[in-house]
């Protein structure tokens, strides 16, 4: 066992990795998070999420109109672009309404 350890230390890369991991193990730091000031931050996040949800619904509405025009003109590219725009709008709306999933 001692020979294996000594042969690993003789290799420069293994010695660097071992010494770095040992140093990191010794230099751990405790971090304490304070809840002060989080109310203002939560308020800002809620305002941004509310407006992002509204913008997402507007984008989804625009995508629906684009899809309808694609069907009217029998344009395959317009239909696909409209569906992608509508899906993107609903995704933005869904993400903005799922703040509780992220702990906010």
BAGU-109491 format. One record per residue: x, y, z of N, C-alpha, C in turn; residue in three letters. Coordinates in pm, whole numbers. Layout:
((X Y Z) (X Y Z) (X Y Z) 'Ala')
...
//
This chain:
((82 -119 0) (0 0 0) (87 126 0) 'Unk')
((194 122 81) (283 236 88) (354 257 -45) 'Unk')
((391 149 -112) (458 161 -241) (365 221 -346) 'Unk')
((238 184 -343) (141 239 -437) (126 390 -416) 'Unk')
((117 430 -291) (103 573 -260) (228 650 -301) 'Unk')
((343 596 -275) (468 663 -311) (485 671 -463) 'Unk')
((441 568 -535) (453 572 -680) (357 675 -739) 'Unk')
((241 695 -674) (147 797 -722) (202 937 -698) 'Unk')
((270 957 -586) (322 1089 -553) (437 1127 -646) 'Unk')
((509 1030 -697) (622 1058 -786) (574 1114 -919) 'Unk')
((451 1083 -957) (397 1139 -1081) (353 1282 -1052) 'Unk')
((397 1378 -1131) (370 1518 -1098) (221 1555 -1100) 'Unk')
((148 1503 -1195) (6 1539 -1205) (-72 1481 -1087) 'Unk')
((-44 1359 -1052) (-113 1296 -939) (-80 1368 -810) 'Unk')
((43 1413 -795) (82 1486 -675) (8 1619 -667) 'Unk')
((-7 1686 -780) (-79 1813 -781) (-226 1794 -746) 'Unk')
((-287 1691 -803) (-428 1665 -775) (-448 1629 -629) 'Unk')
((-362 1543 -576) (-374 1504 -436) (-353 1623 -343) 'Unk')
((-254 1706 -371) (-229 1820 -282) (-340 1923 -292) 'Unk')
((-395 1944 -411) (-505 2038 -427) (-630 1990 -354) 'Unk')
((-661 1862 -368) (-779 1809 -300) (-761 1814 -149) 'Unk')
((-641 1787 -101) (-614 1795 43) (-626 1939 93) 'Unk')
((-575 2033 16) (-583 2174 56) (-728 2222 57) 'Unk')
((-806 2183 -42) (-947 2222 -45) (-1024 2159 70) 'Unk')
((-985 2040 108) (-1051 1973 219) (-1023 2047 350) 'Unk')
((-905 2103 363) (-869 2174 486) (-925 2316 492) 'Unk')
((-949 2376 377) (-991 2516 374) (-1140 2532 350) 'Unk')
((-1223 2454 411) (-1367 2470 395) (-1413 2593 471) 'Unk')
((-1511 2659 418) (-1564 2780 479) (-1714 2766 495) 'Unk')
((-1763 2802 611) (-1907 2800 633) (-1964 2932 582) 'Unk')
((-2073 2921 510) (-2138 3040 456) (-2279 3045 513) 'Unk')
((-2312 3158 570) (-2445 3177 627) (-2519 3280 543) 'Unk')
((-2636 3243 498) (-2716 3334 416) (-2818 3405 505) 'Unk')
((-2827 3533 490) (-2922 3611 568) (-3047 3637 486) 'Unk')
((-3159 3643 550) (-3286 3666 482) (-3320 3815 474) 'Unk')
((-3231 3900 522) (-3257 4044 519) (-3252 4095 376) 'Unk')
((-3348 4178 341) (-3351 4237 208) (-3411 4148 101) 'Unk')
((-3452 4030 135) (-3509 3939 35) (-3650 3980 -6) 'Unk')
((-3720 4055 79) (-3855 4099 44) (-3853 4191 -77) 'Unk')
((-3756 4281 -83) (-3745 4370 -198) (-3710 4291 -323) 'Unk')
((-3620 4198 -309) (-3581 4115 -424) (-3698 4032 -474) 'Unk')
((-3774 3974 -381) (-3892 3895 -420) (-3995 3983 -491) 'Unk')
((-4010 4106 -445) (-4103 4198 -511) (-4061 4228 -654) 'Unk')
((-3932 4250 -674) (-3881 4278 -809) (-3901 4156 -899) 'Unk')
((-3874 4037 -845) (-3890 3914 -924) (-4036 3894 -961) 'Unk')
((-4128 3924 -869) (-4271 3908 -900) (-4315 4005 -1009) 'Unk')
((-4266 4129 -1005) (-4303 4226 -1109) (-4249 4181 -1244) 'Unk')
((-4125 4137 -1247) (-4066 4091 -1373) (-4140 3968 -1426) 'Unk')
((-4175 3876 -1336) (-4245 3755 -1379) (-4385 3787 -1430) 'Unk')
((-4452 3883 -1365) (-4586 3922 -1411) (-4580 3979 -1551) 'Unk')
((-4484 4068 -1575) (-4474 4127 -1708) (-4424 4027 -1812) 'Unk')
((-4339 3936 -1772) (-4294 3832 -1866) (-4411 3744 -1906) 'Unk')
((-4499 3712 -1811) (-4618 3633 -1842) (-4710 3705 -1938) 'Unk')
((-4729 3834 -1916) (-4814 3913 -2006) (-4755 3919 -2146) 'Unk')
((-4625 3941 -2154) (-4559 3946 -2285) (-4566 3810 -2353) 'Unk')
((-4553 3702 -2274) (-4564 3568 -2331) (-4701 3543 -2391) 'Unk')
((-4807 3591 -2325) (-4942 3575 -2380) (-4961 3657 -2507) 'Unk')
((-4901 3775 -2512) (-4909 3856 -2634) (-4837 3786 -2749) 'Unk')
((-4721 3729 -2720) (-4646 3657 -2824) (-4725 3534 -2870) 'Unk')
((-4789 3463 -2776) (-4870 3347 -2813) (-4989 3389 -2899) 'Unk')
((-5051 3502 -2866) (-5163 3554 -2946) (-5116 3588 -3087) 'Unk')
((-5000 3652 -3097) (-4945 3685 -3228) (-4914 3557 -3307) 'Unk')
((-4863 3455 -3239) (-4837 3327 -3305) (-4964 3261 -3354) 'Unk')
((-5073 3273 -3277) (-5202 3220 -3321) (-5252 3289 -3446) 'Unk')
((-5236 3422 -3450) (-5276 3497 -3570) (-5190 3456 -3688) 'Unk')
((-5063 3439 -3665) (-4971 3398 -3772) (-5008 3259 -3825) 'Unk')
((-5046 3169 -3735) (-5087 3035 -3776) (-5215 3041 -3858) 'Unk')
((-5311 3122 -3813) (-5437 3135 -3887) (-5412 3191 -4027) 'Unk')
((-5326 3290 -4037) (-5294 3345 -4169) (-5221 3242 -4256) 'Unk')
((-5140 3158 -4194) (-5072 3051 -4268) (-5172 2950 -4323) 'Unk')
((-5276 2918 -4244) (-5380 2828 -4293) (-5462 2895 -4403) 'Unk')
((-5489 3025 -4388) (-5569 3097 -4487) (-5499 3100 -4622) 'Unk')
((-5367 3124 -4618) (-5292 3136 -4743) (-5233 3002 -4787) 'Unk')
((-5258 2896 -4711) (-5205 2763 -4738) (-5052 2767 -4752) 'Unk')
((-4991 2835 -4656) (-4847 2854 -4654) (-4789 2767 -4542) 'Unk')
((-4715 2663 -4578) (-4660 2571 -4478) (-4559 2640 -4387) 'Unk')
((-4477 2727 -4443) (-4377 2797 -4362) (-4444 2892 -4262) 'Unk')
((-4550 2957 -4304) (-4623 3046 -4215) (-4689 2971 -4101) 'Unk')
((-4741 2852 -4130) (-4803 2770 -4025) (-4700 2726 -3922) 'Unk')
((-4586 2680 -3970) (-4482 2632 -3879) (-4427 2747 -3796) 'Unk')
((-4402 2861 -3858) (-4352 2977 -3786) (-4453 3024 -3681) 'Unk')
((-4580 3023 -3718) (-4685 3062 -3624) (-4695 2968 -3506) 'Unk')
((-4687 2838 -3532) (-4694 2741 -3422) (-4574 2754 -3329) 'Unk')
((-4455 2777 -3386) (-4336 2795 -3303) (-4348 2921 -3217) 'Unk')
((-4399 3029 -3276) (-4415 3153 -3202) (-4518 3135 -3091) 'Unk')
((-4627 3066 -3120) (-4730 3043 -3020) (-4676 2955 -2907) 'Unk')
((-4603 2851 -2940) (-4546 2764 -2838) (-4446 2840 -2751) 'Unk')
((-4364 2925 -2813) (-4267 3003 -2736) (-4338 3098 -2639) 'Unk')
((-4445 3159 -2684) (-4520 3249 -2596) (-4580 3176 -2478) 'Unk')
((-4638 3058 -2502) (-4695 2981 -2391) (-4586 2929 -2297) 'Unk')
((-4467 2898 -2351) (-4358 2855 -2263) (-4314 2969 -2171) 'Unk')
((-4302 3089 -2224) (-4265 3204 -2140) (-4371 3228 -2034) 'Unk')
((-4499 3217 -2071) (-4607 3235 -1975) (-4602 3128 -1867) 'Unk')
((-4579 3003 -1906) (-4574 2894 -1809) (-4457 2907 -1713) 'Unk')
((-4342 2946 -1764) (-4225 2963 -1678) (-4247 3078 -1580) 'Unk')
((-4310 3185 -1626) (-4331 3298 -1536) (-4434 3266 -1428) 'Unk')
((-4524 3173 -1453) (-4624 3136 -1353) (-4576 3026 -1259) 'Unk')
((-4458 2972 -1281) (-4410 2862 -1198) (-4302 2908 -1100) 'Unk')
((-4318 3025 -1043) (-4219 3076 -948) (-4209 2989 -823) 'Unk')
((-4319 2928 -783) (-4315 2846 -661) (-4229 2722 -681) 'Unk')
((-4213 2676 -804) (-4126 2561 -830) (-3980 2595 -804) 'Unk')
((-3945 2722 -824) (-3807 2765 -806) (-3781 2821 -667) 'Unk')
((-3879 2815 -581) (-3862 2862 -445) (-3870 3013 -431) 'Unk')
((-3938 3079 -524) (-3950 3225 -517) (-4091 3265 -483) 'Unk')
//
